[in-house]
Amino acid sequence: MSNLSGNGCDILVPFNERIPLRDIEKSLIKKKNRKNLWSKFIKAIKDYSLVEEGDKIAVAVSGGKDSLVMSKLFQELKRHGQVDFELEFIAMDPGYHESIRELLIDNCQYLDIPIHLFESKIFEIADEIAKDYPCYMCARMRRGALYSKAKELGCNKLALGHHYDDVIETTMLNLLCSGNFKTMLPKLDSTNFEGIQIIRPLYYIREEYISKFIQNAGIWPLNCACMVAAKKTGNKRYEIKELIKNLEKTFVNVEKSIFRAAENVNVDSVLGWQMDGEKHSFLERFESESKDDELD
C-alpha cells in the first residue's frame, strides 16, 4: 500500500505492479471497462457536442487519477474516432515538492502522455492572499493559468477532468452552503479568455470506476499534492461527499436524482431564478398572468 497525502487527508492506494502500456490502453475499451469508462465518455461527448471537427483541445493534466484517465480516453478517441481534431496535453507545476513533480513526469512518460509542463507559484501565492481557505483561490488561479497556456498553444477548448461525482457534489454544495441551485455544466464559454470553451468529457463517469482502473493499472496518481491544503481542515467538499454516501444507504439511486434534478428544473415552481446575470422573481410571471386574466 502507498500512503499519498493531500488536501487534509491520507489515501491508501493499493500498489500493483505496473502493467504494460499496451494492455492499459486496450483495457480502456475492453468489456470490463467499456460500459463504465469508454461508453460513458463517448456518450457525454455526443450528448453535449464536446468534440467537434477541427477542434484543438488542451487536455489539463494535473497528474491525478481523473486527468490521467481522461488523457488516455482522448488518445483512444483520436486513434479510433471519426472526428478530425488535435490534442495538446498541458500540465502545470504550481509549486509541487520535487518528488511529486517527478511522479507526475514519470506517470505521464509511462502512459505516453506528451505533456507541456510549465511552472507557476500558485500554491505560495494562494496561501499568502487567502490563508484560511486557499483552495478556492488556488482553483481559480490554476484555471486562469491553464486558460493562458491553452490560448498560447492555439487551442479553442480546455478539457477538465471533473466526473459525475464532482457534478452532484457541486450541486449539493451550492444548495446546502450557498443557498442557490447551480450545477457544474458539461461545457461553457470562458468569460475572461475569448474563444476558449471548457469541456468536461468525464461528466457521466463515476469516480469509483476511475479509481479501479488506475489501481488495476498499477499507477500511483497525484492526490492534490498541495502542501498548503494539507495543513487546513474542514473542507466542505469532503463533507458533502460523505453526506451523499450516507444518503445512498437510505435513498435508492439518490445520486441519479441529484444529477437529474439539474435537468428537470420546473421554473413554474421556483421562487426565483437568474438568467444572464439578471435576477427574476416568480411574482413577475404571477402578476403578468393576473393582468392577462383581467384583460380576458
C-alpha positions in Angstrom: 0.0 0.0 0.0 1.1 3.6 -0.7 0.2 6.5 1.6 -0.4 9.6 -0.5 -1.2 12.8 1.4 -3.1 15.8 0.1 -6.0 18.1 0.8 -6.0 17.3 4.5 -6.5 13.6 4.2 -4.5 10.4 3.6 -5.5 7.9 1.0 -4.2 4.4 0.9 -3.6 3.3 -2.6 -3.0 -0.4 -3.2 0.2 -0.9 -5.2 0.0 -3.2 -8.1 3.0 -3.7 -10.4 2.5 -1.6 -13.5 1.0 -3.5 -16.4 2.4 -2.9 -19.9 1.2 0.3 -21.6 -0.4 -1.6 -24.5 -2.5 -3.6 -22.1 -3.6 -0.4 -20.2 -4.7 1.2 -23.5 -6.5 -2.0 -24.7 -8.3 -2.4 -21.3 -9.9 1.0 -21.7 -12.2 -0.2 -24.5 -12.5 -3.9 -23.5 -15.7 -5.3 -22.0 -14.6 -4.8 -18.4 -14.2 -1.0 -18.6 -16.1 -0.3 -21.8 -19.5 0.2 -20.1 -18.3 2.4 -17.2 -15.5 4.4 -18.8 -15.3 4.4 -22.6 -19.1 4.3 -23.4 -19.8 7.0 -20.8 -17.0 9.1 -22.2 -18.4 8.8 -25.7 -22.0 9.4 -24.6 -21.0 12.7 -22.9 -19.1 13.8 -26.0 -22.1 13.1 -28.2 -24.9 14.4 -25.9 -23.2 17.7 -25.3 -21.2 18.1 -28.6 -17.9 18.4 -26.7 -15.6 17.4 -29.5 -16.2 18.8 -33.0 -14.5 18.8 -36.4 -11.4 21.0 -36.4 -11.1 21.4 -32.6 -7.8 21.8 -30.9 -8.2 20.6 -27.4 -5.9 21.4 -24.5 -6.3 18.5 -22.0 -5.5 19.6 -18.5 -3.2 17.0 -16.8 -2.9 17.5 -13.1 -1.4 14.1 -12.6 -4.4 12.9 -10.6 -6.4 9.8 -11.5 -9.1 11.7 -13.3 -6.9 13.6 -15.6 -4.7 10.6 -16.4 -7.8 8.5 -17.4 -9.2 11.4 -19.4 -5.9 11.8 -21.3 -5.9 8.1 -22.3 -9.6 8.2 -23.3 -8.8 11.2 -25.5 -5.9 9.4 -27.1 -8.2 6.4 -27.9 -10.8 8.7 -29.4 -8.1 10.3 -31.5 -6.9 6.9 -32.6 -10.3 5.4 -33.3 -12.7 8.3 -33.7 -14.3 9.7 -36.8 -13.9 13.4 -36.0 -10.7 15.2 -37.0 -9.3 17.1 -34.0 -6.0 17.9 -32.4 -4.8 17.4 -28.8 -2.3 19.2 -26.6 -1.7 17.9 -23.1 -0.8 20.7 -20.6 0.4 20.2 -17.0 1.2 22.9 -14.5 3.6 22.7 -11.6 2.0 25.1 -9.1 4.8 24.5 -6.5 5.0 20.8 -6.1 7.5 19.1 -3.9 10.3 17.8 -6.1 9.2 14.1 -5.5 5.6 14.9 -6.6 6.8 16.7 -9.7 8.9 13.6 -10.6 5.9 11.3 -10.0 3.8 13.4 -12.4 6.5 13.3 -15.1 7.2 9.6 -14.6 3.5 8.7 -14.8 3.0 10.7 -18.0 6.1 9.3 -19.6 5.0 5.7 -18.8 1.5 6.3 -20.0 2.8 8.0 -23.2 1.1 11.3 -22.4 3.3 14.1 -24.0 2.7 16.9 -21.6 3.7 20.6 -21.9 4.9 21.1 -18.3 5.0 24.7 -17.2 5.7 26.3 -13.8 3.9 28.8 -11.5 4.0 29.7 -7.8 0.2 29.4 -7.3 0.4 27.3 -4.0 2.6 30.0 -2.5 0.5 32.9 -3.7 -2.8 31.4 -2.7 -1.5 30.8 0.8 -0.4 34.4 1.1 -3.6 36.0 -0.1 -6.2 33.5 1.3 -4.6 31.8 4.3 -7.8 30.4 5.9 -9.3 28.9 2.7 -6.7 28.8 0.0 -8.3 26.0 -2.1 -10.9 28.3 -3.8 -8.3 30.9 -4.7 -5.9 28.2 -5.9 -8.5 26.6 -8.1 -9.3 30.0 -9.7 -5.6 30.8 -10.3 -4.9 27.4 -11.7 -7.8 27.7 -14.1 -6.5 31.0 -15.3 -3.0 29.6 -15.8 -4.4 26.7 -17.8 -6.5 29.0 -20.0 -3.5 31.1 -20.7 -1.4 28.1 -21.8 -4.3 26.7 -23.9 -4.6 30.0 -25.7 -0.8 30.2 -26.2 -0.9 26.8 -27.9 -3.8 27.9 -30.2 -6.4 25.7 -28.6 -10.2 26.5 -28.7 -11.2 24.1 -25.9 -9.8 23.2 -22.5 -10.8 19.8 -21.2 -11.1 19.3 -17.4 -11.3 16.0 -15.5 -14.4 16.6 -13.5 -16.5 13.5 -13.2 -20.1 12.5 -12.3 -19.5 12.6 -8.6 -17.9 16.1 -8.9 -21.1 17.3 -10.6 -23.6 16.0 -7.9 -21.3 17.2 -5.1 -21.1 20.7 -6.6 -24.9 20.7 -6.9 -25.3 19.8 -3.2 -22.5 22.1 -2.1 -24.3 25.1 -3.7 -27.7 24.0 -2.3 -26.5 23.5 1.3 -23.7 26.0 1.6 -24.5 28.8 -0.8 -28.3 28.9 -0.9 -28.6 28.5 -4.7 -29.3 25.8 -7.2 -26.4 25.6 -9.5 -24.6 22.7 -11.0 -21.3 22.1 -12.9 -22.0 22.3 -16.7 -20.6 19.9 -19.2 -19.3 22.9 -21.3 -19.3 26.6 -21.1 -17.6 29.6 -22.7 -14.8 31.3 -20.8 -15.7 34.8 -19.6 -12.1 36.1 -19.5 -10.4 34.2 -22.4 -12.3 34.9 -25.6 -12.5 31.9 -28.0 -11.9 29.2 -25.4 -14.5 26.8 -24.1 -14.3 24.5 -21.1 -15.5 20.9 -21.7 -15.9 18.1 -19.1 -15.9 14.8 -21.0 -15.9 12.6 -17.8 -19.3 14.1 -17.0 -21.1 10.7 -16.9 -18.3 8.6 -15.3 -18.4 7.6 -11.7 -15.3 8.2 -9.6 -15.2 4.6 -8.4 -14.5 3.2 -11.9 -11.8 5.7 -12.5 -10.1 4.7 -9.2 -10.4 1.0 -10.0 -8.9 1.4 -13.5 -5.9 3.4 -12.2 -5.3 0.9 -9.3 -5.5 -2.1 -11.7 -3.0 -0.4 -14.0 -0.5 -0.1 -11.1 -0.3 3.7 -11.3 0.2 6.0 -8.3 -1.6 9.2 -9.2 -1.2 12.6 -7.5 -3.8 13.4 -4.9 -3.9 17.3 -4.8 -0.3 17.2 -3.5 -0.7 20.7 -2.0 1.5 21.4 1.0 -0.8 24.3 1.9 -4.2 22.5 1.9 -2.6 19.5 3.8 -2.4 21.9 6.8 -6.1 23.0 6.6 -9.2 21.3 8.0 -12.9 21.5 7.4 -13.0 21.0 3.6 -16.8 21.2 2.8 -16.5 19.2 -0.4 -15.3 16.2 1.5 -18.2 16.6 4.0 -20.6 16.7 1.1 -19.0 13.6 -0.4 -19.6 11.7 2.9 -23.1 13.1 3.1 -24.0 11.7 -0.3 -22.5 8.3 0.6 -24.7 8.2 3.7 -27.8 9.2 1.7 -27.2 6.4 -0.7 -27.7 3.9 2.1 -31.3 5.2 2.7 -32.5 6.6 -0.6 -32.3 4.4 -3.7 -30.4 6.0 -6.6 -30.1 9.3 -4.8 -27.1 10.3 -6.8 -29.1 9.9 -10.0 -31.9 12.0 -8.5 -29.4 14.8 -7.6 -27.9 14.7 -11.1 -31.3 14.7 -12.9 -32.7 17.5 -10.7 -30.5 19.9 -12.7 -32.0 18.6 -15.9 -35.6 18.9 -14.7 -35.9 22.3 -13.1 -39.5 23.5 -13.2 -39.3 27.3 -13.4 -43.1 27.5 -12.8 -42.5 26.2 -9.3 -39.4 28.1 -8.1 -39.4 31.4 -6.1 -36.7 33.0 -8.3 -34.1 32.4 -10.9 -31.2 34.2 -12.5 -30.6 34.5 -16.3 -27.8 36.4 -18.0 -26.8 38.0 -14.7 -30.3 39.3 -14.1 -32.5 38.1 -11.2 -36.1 37.3 -11.6 -39.0 36.5 -9.2 -42.0 34.2 -9.6 -44.1 37.4 -9.0 -43.2 38.7 -12.4 -44.9 35.7 -14.0 -47.7 35.7 -11.4 -48.6 39.3 -11.9 -48.3 39.1 -15.7 -50.7 36.1 -15.8 -53.1 38.0 -13.4 -53.2 41.0 -15.8 -53.9 38.7 -18.8 -56.8 37.2 -16.9 -58.2 40.7 -16.2 -58.0 41.6 -19.9 -59.9 38.5 -20.8 
